[in-house]
């Protein structure tokens, strides 16, 4: 007897379901696509427990008669394809004919559907792929699909579903993107009995964006419109200073189909070249209208990935129009300018030693005042310019008694510091170096004997987060309170912030909290450190007032920065793990130039 066999149908169906149904949001996506293909103008989405226990999607579309309703649960059944040539220019959503049978194979489903001209609706109940009943039922024209107990018969799949708030966030992403793509659509979304959105038809995409994304976000968006033969792009992009720590703020649509595309994301990022720090990602909602014959949507079971026959042209156009729109806007990145606030008094030759007991605000100003005080930039040459040198000869700076700096030569492109050492030379990344200095100073402040100094808001501030981010902040509340924040939960998606660490007095504490949550979202912790308090210190050190690339520093400031770096417990890397410097010996230079 051979070893190859045909799987039983019930096993094959469960395997096929795994290709289409990844999590509750996968079901919502498939059902929304079916509703749009049915010509719906109003859709209701309701879930309980993040969609694990209950999902309902109802629409006012064309509905189905009894015969079609039963056929819809057969594999490979579809109303979208009649000939193989139809695959060359697909303009519909749910053409595969796999969604309903896949969903029914791993859940308990009830479908109620009625065409407008029919006297009664058809109700079909299915459990684990087996039809329980087909009967008439009273219902308004349209289709309603209820899914209960997802993966009840595949416990191995069920255990991989995340928490309710995480799954609810993924469902919300799906509903949000469909609402953005179809502003004329009436959309209602409820979670555990609470109305999250009740969106009336909007006049255009921007009006819908204001309702879905919120006014605070929408006011930082720039409209985008461009067209060349065969390609049309429209939508909106975020200003650089509202960039995020991940790509969660990016949505791409190809012929109204919401897709995930790293290629398009890279093209968008390229349009912001020089305007964003490493690890920052712009927010954008971009709609691409292309010839359907040049788009292959049949490359992924969930149809969330597409293949473009002329992707390089599309990416080049995105990069070009995004860059041009940002230049056209002009003053778009105030936070990217070097920090040049003067600090009174003379600049000391080095930074004062930090005991951990000083006032944190004074310490912070002392750090910044020493390193970022306005002065004459250092000159890159064999020796610093005379007017930029300290009055006394520079002392030797020793890093862990392993590396001795004998001379500071200057800056390269106001980003890297070049020094001479006893054995050769060393190049220091000034931003990474100051991150390390600030990070260790902040940790000592957080670990001080007394309470961390706080600053109260004049009026309590409300921080509203994406549902997927709520759990992230909830788990971090004890730590954030310890370092100086006073935060309380305020409703399902909001938090009230009453005070913040005084060390952030020149910053936007709410923007800091959003950046912190984004860095921790989905486990994408950037610091590679174990303790969350170190994440807070690292984020303050990096995203707030640390020396940045392109900050011109005086020779005194360079000296102060390097002396403080040498005092650090770990001077070799920034909190994110990037090296602060690299060194070359004189012998290596001689070999490079073939002197040896």
C-alpha positions as CSV (number, residue, x, y, z in Angstrom):
1,X,0.0,0.0,0.0
2,X,1.4,3.4,-0.9
3,X,2.1,6.3,1.4
4,X,0.2,9.0,-0.5
5,X,-3.4,9.4,0.3
6,X,-6.2,11.9,-0.2
7,X,-7.2,13.8,3.0
8,X,-10.7,13.5,4.3
9,X,-12.8,16.4,3.3
10,X,-13.3,17.7,6.9
11,X,-9.5,17.8,7.4
12,X,-8.9,19.5,4.1
13,X,-11.5,22.1,4.8
14,X,-9.9,23.0,8.1
15,X,-6.5,23.3,6.5
16,X,-8.0,25.5,3.7
17,X,-9.7,27.6,6.4
18,X,-6.3,28.3,8.0
19,X,-5.2,30.0,4.7
20,X,-8.1,32.5,4.8
21,X,-9.0,32.8,8.5
22,X,-6.0,33.9,10.5
23,X,-7.8,35.8,13.3
24,X,-11.2,37.5,13.8
25,X,-10.2,40.5,11.7
26,X,-9.7,38.1,8.7
27,X,-13.4,37.2,8.9
28,X,-14.5,40.8,9.2
29,X,-12.4,41.7,6.2
30,X,-13.9,38.9,4.0
31,X,-17.4,39.8,5.0
32,X,-16.9,43.5,4.4
33,X,-15.6,42.7,0.9
34,X,-18.7,40.6,0.2
35,X,-20.9,43.4,1.4
36,X,-19.2,45.9,-0.9
37,X,-19.4,43.5,-3.9
38,X,-23.2,43.2,-3.1
39,X,-23.6,47.0,-3.6
40,X,-24.1,47.9,0.1
41,X,-24.3,51.5,1.1
42,X,-24.7,50.9,4.8
43,X,-22.8,48.3,6.9
44,X,-22.9,47.3,10.5
45,X,-20.1,45.5,12.3
46,X,-20.4,44.2,15.8
47,X,-18.0,42.0,17.9
48,X,-17.7,40.7,21.4
49,X,-14.4,39.7,23.1
50,X,-12.3,41.0,20.2
51,X,-14.3,38.8,17.8
52,X,-13.4,35.5,19.5
53,X,-16.9,34.8,20.7
54,X,-19.1,36.8,18.3
55,X,-18.9,38.6,15.0
56,X,-21.8,40.1,13.1
57,X,-21.6,41.9,9.7
58,X,-24.9,43.2,8.3
59,X,-25.4,45.1,5.0
60,X,-28.2,46.5,2.9
61,X,-26.8,45.0,-0.3
62,X,-28.6,43.0,-3.0
63,X,-29.0,39.8,-0.9
64,X,-29.3,36.2,-2.3
65,X,-32.1,33.8,-2.9
66,X,-32.2,30.4,-1.2
67,X,-30.4,28.5,-3.9
68,X,-27.5,31.0,-4.1
69,X,-27.3,31.2,-0.3
70,X,-26.6,27.5,-0.1
71,X,-24.2,27.5,-3.0
72,X,-22.2,30.3,-1.3
73,X,-21.0,27.8,1.3
74,X,-19.6,25.5,-1.4
75,X,-15.9,25.7,-2.2
76,X,-14.9,27.4,-5.4
77,X,-18.4,28.9,-5.8
78,X,-18.4,32.6,-6.9
79,X,-20.5,35.0,-8.8
80,X,-17.4,37.0,-9.9
81,X,-15.7,34.7,-12.4
82,X,-17.3,32.9,-15.4
83,X,-14.2,32.5,-17.7
84,X,-10.5,32.2,-17.2
85,X,-10.0,35.5,-19.0
86,X,-11.8,37.2,-16.0
87,X,-8.7,36.6,-13.9
88,X,-6.8,39.1,-16.1
89,X,-8.7,42.1,-14.9
90,X,-10.4,41.5,-11.5
91,X,-12.3,44.5,-10.3
92,X,-14.3,42.8,-7.5
93,X,-13.3,41.8,-4.0
94,X,-14.4,38.3,-3.0
95,X,-13.8,36.5,-6.3
96,X,-12.2,33.4,-4.8
97,X,-15.3,31.7,-3.4
98,X,-13.4,30.5,-0.4
99,X,-14.4,32.9,2.4
100,X,-17.7,31.6,3.6
101,X,-16.9,27.8,3.5
102,X,-13.6,28.5,5.2
103,X,-15.3,30.5,8.0
104,X,-18.0,27.9,8.4
105,X,-15.4,25.1,8.7
106,X,-14.0,26.6,12.0
107,X,-17.0,28.3,13.6
108,X,-20.8,28.4,14.1
109,X,-22.4,30.5,11.4
110,X,-25.8,31.9,10.8
111,X,-26.6,33.6,7.5
112,X,-29.8,35.5,6.9
113,X,-30.2,37.0,3.4
114,X,-33.0,38.5,1.4
115,X,-33.2,40.1,-2.1
116,X,-35.2,43.3,-2.2
117,X,-38.0,41.7,-4.3
118,X,-38.3,38.6,-2.2
119,X,-41.2,38.1,0.3
120,X,-39.0,36.4,2.9
121,X,-35.4,35.9,3.8
122,X,-33.4,32.7,3.8
123,X,-31.7,31.5,7.0
124,X,-28.9,29.0,7.0
125,X,-27.2,27.7,10.1
126,X,-23.9,25.8,9.9
127,X,-21.6,24.3,12.6
128,X,-18.1,23.2,11.8
129,X,-18.9,23.0,8.1
130,X,-22.1,20.9,8.6
131,X,-25.5,22.5,7.6
132,X,-27.9,22.4,10.6
133,X,-30.9,23.9,8.8
134,X,-32.1,26.0,5.9
135,X,-35.4,27.8,6.4
136,X,-37.4,31.0,5.7
137,X,-37.1,33.9,8.2
138,X,-38.3,37.5,8.5
139,X,-35.6,40.1,7.7
140,X,-35.0,43.4,5.8
141,X,-33.4,43.3,2.4
142,X,-29.7,42.6,2.5
143,X,-27.4,40.1,4.2
144,X,-26.4,39.4,7.8
145,X,-23.7,36.9,8.8
146,X,-23.1,35.9,12.5
147,X,-20.1,34.0,13.5
148,X,-19.8,32.5,17.0
149,X,-17.1,30.6,18.8
150,X,-14.3,31.0,16.3
151,X,-11.9,27.9,16.2
152,X,-14.2,26.0,18.6
153,X,-13.3,22.8,16.7
154,X,-9.6,23.6,16.2
155,X,-8.2,24.4,19.7
156,X,-4.6,24.4,18.4
157,X,-5.6,27.5,16.3
158,X,-7.6,29.1,19.1
159,X,-4.7,29.3,21.5
160,X,-2.9,31.6,19.1
161,X,-5.5,34.3,19.3
162,X,-4.3,37.3,21.3
163,X,-6.1,39.2,24.0
164,X,-9.5,40.8,23.5
165,X,-8.0,44.3,23.2
166,X,-5.4,43.2,20.7
167,X,-7.9,41.4,18.5
168,X,-10.3,44.3,18.8
169,X,-7.6,46.6,17.5
170,X,-7.0,44.4,14.4
171,X,-10.7,44.4,13.7
172,X,-10.8,48.2,14.1
173,X,-7.9,48.5,11.6
174,X,-9.9,46.6,9.1
175,X,-13.1,48.6,9.6
176,X,-11.1,51.9,9.6
177,X,-9.5,51.2,6.3
178,X,-12.7,50.2,4.6
179,X,-14.3,53.4,6.0
180,X,-11.5,55.4,4.6
181,X,-11.7,53.8,1.2
182,X,-15.4,54.4,0.9
183,X,-16.4,57.8,2.4
184,X,-19.9,57.5,0.9
185,X,-20.5,54.3,3.0
186,X,-22.5,54.4,6.2
187,X,-20.4,52.5,8.8
188,X,-21.4,51.4,12.3
189,X,-19.0,49.6,14.5
190,X,-19.8,48.2,18.0
191,X,-17.6,46.3,20.4
192,X,-19.1,44.5,23.5
193,X,-22.3,46.6,23.1
194,X,-20.5,50.0,22.9
195,X,-20.6,52.1,19.8
196,X,-17.1,52.8,18.6
197,X,-18.0,54.5,15.3
198,X,-21.2,55.6,13.8
199,X,-20.0,57.2,10.5
200,X,-22.5,59.0,8.3
201,X,-21.6,59.2,4.6
202,X,-18.9,61.9,4.0
203,X,-18.4,64.3,1.1
204,X,-14.8,63.3,0.4
205,X,-11.8,61.3,1.7
206,X,-10.5,64.1,3.9
207,X,-13.9,64.6,5.6
208,X,-14.0,60.9,6.3
209,X,-10.4,61.0,7.6
210,X,-11.3,63.6,10.1
211,X,-14.0,61.4,11.5
212,X,-12.0,58.2,11.5
213,X,-8.5,59.4,12.5
214,X,-9.6,62.3,14.7
215,X,-9.3,66.0,14.2
216,X,-5.9,66.2,16.0
217,X,-4.4,63.8,13.5
218,X,-6.2,65.1,10.4
219,X,-4.9,68.6,10.9
220,X,-1.4,67.4,10.4
221,X,-2.2,65.7,7.1
222,X,-1.2,67.1,3.7
223,X,-3.4,66.3,0.6
224,X,-1.7,64.5,-2.2
225,X,-2.9,64.3,-5.9
226,X,-0.8,63.2,-8.9
227,X,-1.5,61.5,-12.2
228,X,0.6,60.2,-15.0
229,X,-0.6,58.0,-17.9
230,X,-1.8,54.7,-16.3
231,X,-1.2,55.7,-12.7
232,X,-3.3,58.0,-10.4
233,X,-2.3,58.7,-6.8
234,X,-4.4,60.6,-4.2
235,X,-4.8,60.7,-0.5
236,X,-2.9,62.4,2.3
237,X,0.5,62.1,4.0
238,X,1.5,63.2,7.5
239,X,3.9,66.0,8.3
240,X,7.3,64.6,9.5
241,X,6.9,65.6,13.1
242,X,3.9,63.3,13.5
243,X,5.9,60.3,12.3
244,X,5.5,57.1,14.3
245,X,7.8,54.4,15.7
246,X,6.2,51.8,13.4
247,X,4.2,51.5,10.2
248,X,0.8,51.3,11.8
249,X,-0.1,54.7,10.5
250,X,0.3,53.7,6.9
251,X,-2.6,52.5,4.7
252,X,-2.3,51.7,1.0
253,X,-5.2,51.0,-1.4
254,X,-4.9,49.7,-4.9
255,X,-8.1,50.2,-6.9
256,X,-9.9,50.6,-3.5
257,X,-8.5,47.3,-2.2
258,X,-6.7,47.7,1.1
259,X,-3.3,46.0,0.7
260,X,-0.1,45.5,2.6
261,X,3.1,46.3,0.6
262,X,6.6,46.8,1.9
263,X,7.6,48.1,-1.5
264,X,5.1,50.9,-1.4
265,X,6.0,51.6,2.2
266,X,9.7,51.9,1.2
267,X,8.8,54.3,-1.6
268,X,6.8,56.5,0.8
269,X,9.8,56.5,3.2
270,X,12.1,57.5,0.4
271,X,10.0,60.6,-0.2
272,X,10.8,61.7,3.4
273,X,14.5,61.3,2.9
274,X,16.4,63.6,5.2
275,X,13.3,64.5,7.2
276,X,13.0,61.6,9.6
277,X,15.3,60.0,12.1
278,X,16.2,56.3,11.8
279,X,13.4,54.2,13.2
280,X,10.6,56.8,12.4
281,X,7.9,56.0,9.9
282,X,5.6,58.5,8.2
283,X,1.8,58.4,8.5
284,X,-0.1,58.2,5.2
285,X,-3.3,57.0,3.5
286,X,-2.6,56.6,-0.2
287,X,-5.0,55.5,-3.0
288,X,-3.6,54.1,-6.2
289,X,-5.8,53.8,-9.3
290,X,-4.3,51.5,-11.9
291,X,-5.4,49.4,-14.9
292,X,-6.8,46.2,-13.3
293,X,-5.1,44.2,-16.0
294,X,-1.7,45.4,-14.5
295,X,-2.7,44.3,-11.0
296,X,-2.5,40.6,-9.9
297,X,-4.7,40.2,-6.8
298,X,-4.6,36.4,-7.0
299,X,-1.2,36.0,-5.2
300,X,-2.3,35.5,-1.6
301,X,-5.3,33.6,0.0
302,X,-6.5,36.7,1.8
303,X,-5.9,39.0,-1.1
304,X,-4.0,41.5,1.1
305,X,-1.0,41.3,-1.1
306,X,-1.0,42.3,-4.8
307,X,1.6,42.1,-7.6
308,X,2.0,45.1,-9.9
309,X,3.4,44.6,-13.4
310,X,5.0,48.1,-13.3
311,X,5.8,48.4,-9.6
312,X,9.1,50.3,-10.2
313,X,7.2,53.1,-12.0
314,X,4.6,53.3,-9.2
315,X,7.2,53.4,-6.5
316,X,9.2,56.1,-8.3
317,X,6.0,58.2,-8.7
318,X,5.2,57.9,-5.0
319,X,8.7,58.9,-3.9
320,X,8.6,61.9,-6.3
321,X,5.2,63.3,-5.4
322,X,5.7,62.8,-1.7
323,X,9.0,64.7,-1.8
324,X,7.5,67.5,-3.9
325,X,4.5,67.8,-1.6
326,X,6.7,68.1,1.5
327,X,8.9,70.7,-0.2
328,X,5.8,72.6,-1.4
329,X,4.4,72.7,2.2
330,X,7.6,74.5,3.4
331,X,7.8,74.8,7.2
332,X,6.9,71.2,8.0
333,X,9.6,70.0,10.5
334,X,10.2,72.5,13.3
335,X,11.4,69.7,15.6
336,X,14.2,68.8,13.2
337,X,16.0,72.1,13.7
338,X,19.1,72.0,16.0
339,X,18.3,73.0,19.6
340,X,19.9,76.4,20.0
341,X,18.3,77.8,23.2
342,X,21.1,79.9,24.9
343,X,21.9,79.2,28.5
344,X,23.2,82.0,30.7
345,X,26.6,81.9,32.2
346,X,29.9,80.7,31.0
347,X,30.3,77.2,29.5
348,X,32.3,75.0,31.9
349,X,35.1,73.1,30.5
350,X,33.4,69.8,31.3
351,X,30.1,68.4,32.6
352,X,29.7,68.3,36.3
353,X,29.7,64.9,38.0
354,X,26.2,63.6,38.7
355,X,25.4,62.1,42.1
356,X,21.8,61.2,41.5
357,X,20.6,63.7,44.1
358,X,20.5,66.9,42.1
359,X,17.3,68.5,41.0
360,X,16.4,66.7,37.7
361,X,15.4,69.8,35.8
362,X,18.6,71.6,36.8
363,X,20.6,68.5,35.8
364,X,18.9,68.4,32.4
365,X,19.5,72.0,31.7
366,X,23.1,71.6,32.8
367,X,23.6,68.7,30.4
368,X,22.0,70.6,27.5
369,X,23.6,73.9,28.4
370,X,27.0,72.5,28.4
371,X,26.8,70.6,25.2
372,X,24.3,72.6,23.1
373,X,25.2,76.2,24.1
374,X,25.5,78.4,21.0
375,X,29.2,78.9,20.1
376,X,31.7,78.9,17.4
377,X,31.6,75.5,15.6
378,X,34.7,73.3,15.7
379,X,36.7,73.2,12.5
380,X,37.7,69.9,11.0
381,X,41.4,70.2,10.5
382,X,44.7,68.9,11.9
383,X,44.0,71.0,15.0
384,X,40.9,72.9,16.2
385,X,40.8,76.6,15.4
386,X,42.6,78.6,18.0
387,X,39.5,80.6,19.0
388,X,37.6,77.4,19.7
389,X,40.2,75.8,21.9
390,X,40.1,75.9,25.7
391,X,42.5,78.1,27.5
392,X,44.4,75.2,29.0
393,X,45.8,72.2,27.0
394,X,43.2,69.5,26.5
395,X,43.5,66.8,29.1
396,X,43.8,63.2,27.9
397,X,40.4,61.5,27.9
398,X,40.6,57.8,28.8
399,X,37.7,55.4,28.0
400,X,37.8,52.5,30.4
401,X,41.6,52.7,30.4
402,X,41.6,51.1,27.0
403,X,41.4,54.0,24.7
404,X,43.1,57.3,25.2
405,X,42.0,60.4,23.2
406,X,44.9,62.8,22.8
407,X,43.4,65.4,20.4
408,X,39.9,66.4,19.2
409,X,40.1,67.2,15.5
410,X,36.6,68.3,14.9
411,X,33.3,67.3,13.2
412,X,32.5,65.7,9.9
413,X,29.2,67.0,8.4
414,X,28.3,68.2,11.9
415,X,27.4,64.5,12.7
416,X,30.5,62.6,13.5
417,X,33.4,63.6,15.9
418,X,36.9,62.7,14.8
419,X,39.6,62.4,17.4
420,X,43.3,61.3,17.5
421,X,44.2,58.5,19.9
422,X,47.5,57.2,21.2
423,X,47.2,54.3,18.7
424,X,45.5,56.0,15.7
425,X,42.1,57.7,15.4
426,X,38.5,57.3,16.5
427,X,35.2,58.4,15.0
428,X,32.2,59.1,17.4
429,X,28.5,59.3,16.5
430,X,27.6,62.4,18.5
431,X,23.9,61.6,18.7
432,X,24.6,58.0,19.9
433,X,27.2,59.3,22.4
434,X,24.9,61.9,23.9
435,X,22.0,59.4,24.1
436,X,24.3,57.2,26.2
437,X,25.2,60.1,28.4
438,X,21.6,61.3,28.9
439,X,20.4,57.7,29.4
440,X,22.7,57.0,32.3
441,X,22.0,60.3,33.9
442,X,18.3,59.8,33.7
443,X,18.5,56.3,35.2
444,X,20.4,57.7,38.1
445,X,17.7,60.3,38.5
446,X,14.9,57.7,38.4
447,X,16.8,55.6,41.0
448,X,17.5,58.5,43.3
449,X,16.5,58.4,47.0
450,X,13.7,61.0,46.8
451,X,10.6,61.2,44.6
452,X,11.0,62.2,41.0
453,X,10.1,65.9,40.4
454,X,6.7,66.3,38.7
455,X,5.0,69.1,36.8
456,X,1.2,69.4,36.8
457,X,-0.9,70.3,33.8
458,X,-3.0,73.4,34.2
459,X,-5.9,71.3,33.1
460,X,-6.0,67.5,32.9
461,X,-5.1,66.2,29.4
462,X,-6.9,63.3,27.7
463,X,-4.8,60.8,25.8
464,X,-6.8,58.6,23.4
465,X,-5.2,55.5,22.0
466,X,-5.9,52.8,19.4
467,X,-7.6,49.9,21.2
468,X,-4.5,47.7,20.5
469,X,-2.3,50.2,22.3
470,X,-4.6,50.4,25.4
471,X,-3.2,47.2,26.9
472,X,0.4,48.3,26.3
473,X,-0.1,51.5,28.3
474,X,-2.1,49.7,31.0
475,X,0.8,47.3,31.7
476,X,3.2,50.2,31.9
477,X,1.2,52.4,34.3
478,X,3.1,51.4,37.5
479,X,6.4,52.2,35.8
480,X,5.3,55.5,34.3
481,X,3.9,56.6,37.7
482,X,7.2,55.7,39.3
483,X,9.1,58.0,36.9
484,X,6.8,60.9,37.3
485,X,3.6,60.5,35.3
486,X,0.2,60.6,37.0
487,X,-2.1,58.7,34.7
488,X,-5.5,57.1,35.2
489,X,-7.8,55.1,32.9
490,X,-10.7,57.1,31.5
491,X,-13.1,55.1,29.5
492,X,-12.4,52.2,27.0
493,X,-9.8,53.9,24.9
494,X,-8.7,57.0,26.8
495,X,-6.5,57.9,29.7
496,X,-6.4,61.1,31.8
497,X,-2.9,62.6,32.3
498,X,-2.6,64.9,35.3
499,X,1.2,65.4,35.7
500,X,4.4,64.4,34.0
501,X,8.1,64.3,34.9
502,X,9.6,67.8,35.3
503,X,12.4,66.7,33.1
504,X,10.0,66.9,30.2
505,X,9.0,70.5,30.8
506,X,10.1,71.7,27.4
507,X,8.5,68.7,25.6
508,X,5.0,67.5,24.8
509,X,4.3,64.8,27.4
510,X,1.4,63.4,25.5
511,X,3.5,63.1,22.4
512,X,6.1,61.3,24.5
513,X,3.6,58.8,25.8
514,X,2.4,58.1,22.3
515,X,5.9,57.5,21.2
516,X,6.6,55.2,24.2
517,X,3.4,53.1,23.4
518,X,4.3,52.9,19.7
519,X,7.8,51.6,20.6
520,X,6.3,48.9,22.8
521,X,3.3,48.0,20.6
522,X,3.3,44.4,19.4
523,X,6.4,43.7,21.4
524,X,8.7,45.9,19.2
525,X,10.8,47.2,22.1
526,X,13.7,49.2,20.6
527,X,16.0,49.3,23.6
528,X,16.8,45.6,23.9
529,X,16.7,46.2,27.6
530,X,15.0,44.2,30.3
531,X,13.5,46.8,32.5
532,X,10.8,49.1,31.3
533,X,12.2,52.1,33.2
534,X,15.2,51.8,30.9
535,X,12.8,52.1,27.9
536,X,11.5,55.4,29.3
537,X,14.9,56.7,29.9
538,X,16.1,55.6,26.5
539,X,13.1,57.3,24.8
540,X,13.7,60.6,26.6
541,X,17.4,60.5,25.7
542,X,16.8,59.7,22.1
543,X,13.6,61.5,21.0
544,X,13.9,64.6,23.2
545,X,16.8,67.0,23.6
546,X,19.8,64.9,22.9
547,X,22.4,66.2,20.4
548,X,21.2,65.3,16.9
549,X,23.0,64.7,13.7
550,X,23.8,68.1,11.9
551,X,24.1,70.0,15.2
552,X,27.3,72.1,14.9
553,X,29.2,71.9,18.2
554,X,32.1,74.0,19.5
555,X,35.4,72.5,20.6
556,X,34.4,73.0,24.2
557,X,31.2,71.2,23.6
558,X,32.9,68.3,21.9
559,X,35.4,68.1,24.9
560,X,32.5,68.1,27.4
561,X,30.5,65.4,25.5
562,X,33.5,63.1,25.2
563,X,34.5,63.5,28.9
564,X,30.9,62.6,29.9
565,X,30.9,59.6,27.5
566,X,34.2,58.4,29.1
567,X,32.4,58.5,32.6
568,X,29.6,56.2,31.4
569,X,29.3,52.7,32.7
570,X,28.8,51.5,29.1
571,X,30.4,54.1,26.7
572,X,30.4,51.6,23.8
573,X,26.8,51.7,22.6
574,X,23.7,53.8,22.8
575,X,20.6,52.4,24.6
576,X,19.3,51.0,21.3
577,X,22.5,48.9,20.8
578,X,24.1,51.1,18.1
579,X,27.8,51.7,18.6
580,X,28.9,55.1,19.8
581,X,32.3,55.0,18.1
582,X,34.7,53.0,16.0
583,X,38.5,53.1,16.1
584,X,41.4,52.5,13.7
585,X,45.0,52.0,14.7
586,X,47.9,53.7,12.9
587,X,49.1,50.3,11.7
588,X,45.8,49.7,10.1
589,X,46.0,53.0,8.3
590,X,49.5,52.1,7.0
591,X,48.3,48.8,5.7
592,X,45.3,50.5,4.0
593,X,47.6,52.8,2.1
594,X,50.1,49.9,1.5
595,X,52.9,51.5,3.5
596,X,53.4,48.1,5.1
